[in-house]
Amino acid sequence: MQHIYLDHAATTPLHPDVLEAMLPYYREFHGNPSSLHSFGQRTRHAVDEARSVIAESLHALPSEIIFTSGGTEADNTAIMGIATALKDKGRHIITSQIEHHAVIDTCAFLEKNGYDVTYIPVDKQGRVSPESVRQAIREDTILISIMYGNNEVGTVQPISEIGAIAQEKGIYFHTDAVQAYGMERMDVRSLPVDLLSISAHKINGPKGMGALYIGKNVKINPHLHGGNQEKKRRAGTENVAGIIGFAKAAEISGRTLEDHRMQYEKYRSIMLEAWSEMNVPFTVNGSLEHYLPHILNVSFPGTRTEMMLMNLDIAGIAAASGSACTAGSFEVSHVLEAMGVAQEILQSALRFSFGYGNTEEQIHEAAIKTGEIVLRVSKAER
Ligand SMILES: *Cc1c(COP(=O)(O)O)cnc(C)c1O
């Protein structure tokens, strides 16, 4: 049986060229970039080059990029870093109800520690209205954090509009761009953002590697204290091989972005058309106008998510619920809940996410098998 991996929003396989780029930094070049001898110089130089590549991918300056242990740390650093730096100015933060837990839970932690957080609701498509952000702004608002593209339903937010409001009011704006990076072109020279999080393992880079863009006029408190690395904004010896791999992955994804978008649009149509032809009832969750093409969140009324995922796994297809599915317990998605979808839709949602390595044949096969399982399972439920 051929296994078909359709869970690229959770993580992606390492690109072979990325692995090749990383290997010398495990095998030969072990110097600490902070060391002054030639061993250190060698890796210092490589880290500098990689930083330039990541910066260039966002049209940022190398000095505006700090490397982190992933998207989660980038989000935590941005939010905690601003919250603690500006605590005497105000303690109100605005975010949305559909953020990744790395943002929501960080905000919830701050709420327990004397901060106030407004969680902006979204519409049926999962979009935040810029006007509702404007209305939530108070005298003591210090940060707005709204994600670029949602990891469960793929909805892309009106980042430029929200950023423009933040800028007009003189409030820092952070965006979690982890899921959108590699799928959307980003230019921080025109995009009004102050902080932006990205992660390597969502773009065929290594796990445990990410970065935070911090605009040159933005002052944050470090989240990790210790050495002088990252200009004292993130202590700890650099993950040299990870950084090299991240830069390689960014370079590849930058080169292939348009091709991949087109490919994933095709994959979406293949799936949707197959289900229509099979008379499988379904609804697409998210926006049909503003979306990341690699994420397809769909509900099959009459089925249950857990049952579907189990049957798909048996058929060799790896999909996801879109929500955190921890051992034994199954939580409904806070994103779909915020979108106000009906119970039936909420309980039967599946996320298919495409990536490097998928082929049209695989997608076709996955669509047919999924359709067959839906027809079988929903018949049994009736
Ligand atoms: C995956 C993801 C994260 C977390 O990134 P890690 O590198 O896994 O820590 C944060 N936000 C979004 C939107 C994500 O998809």
The ligand as an SDF file (V2000), in Angstrom:
LIG
                    3D

 15 15  0  0  0  0  0  0  0  0999 V2000
    3.2180   25.1990   13.2630 C   0  0  0  0  0  0  0  0  0  0  0  0
    2.7330   26.5310   13.6830 C   0  0  0  0  0  0  0  0  0  0  0  0
    3.2890   27.1860   14.8030 C   0  0  0  0  0  0  0  0  0  0  0  0
    4.3240   26.5480   15.6880 C   0  0  0  0  0  0  0  0  0  0  0  0
    5.5670   26.4460   15.0500 O   0  0  0  0  0  0  0  0  0  0  0  0
    6.6470   25.3930   15.6020 P   0  0  0  0  0  0  0  0  0  0  0  0
    7.8540   25.6490   14.7650 O   0  0  0  0  0  0  0  0  0  0  0  0
    6.0580   24.0410   15.3940 O   0  0  0  0  0  0  0  0  0  0  0  0
    6.8690   25.7070   17.0420 O   0  0  0  0  0  0  0  0  0  0  0  0
    2.8150   28.4350   15.1210 C   0  0  0  0  0  0  0  0  0  0  0  0
    1.8700   29.0340   14.3840 N   0  0  0  0  0  0  0  0  0  0  0  0
    1.3200   28.4490   13.3010 C   0  0  0  0  0  0  0  0  0  0  0  0
    0.2990   29.1750   12.5220 C   0  0  0  0  0  0  0  0  0  0  0  0
    1.7340   27.1790   12.9240 C   0  0  0  0  0  0  0  0  0  0  0  0
    1.1680   26.5910   11.8660 O   0  0  0  0  0  0  0  0  0  0  0  0
  1  2  1  0
  2  3  1  0
  2 14  2  0
  3  4  1  0
  3 10  2  0
  4  5  1  0
  5  6  1  0
  6  7  2  0
  6  8  1  0
  6  9  1  0
 10 11  1  0
 11 12  2  0
 12 13  1  0
 12 14  1  0
 14 15  1  0
M  END
$$$$
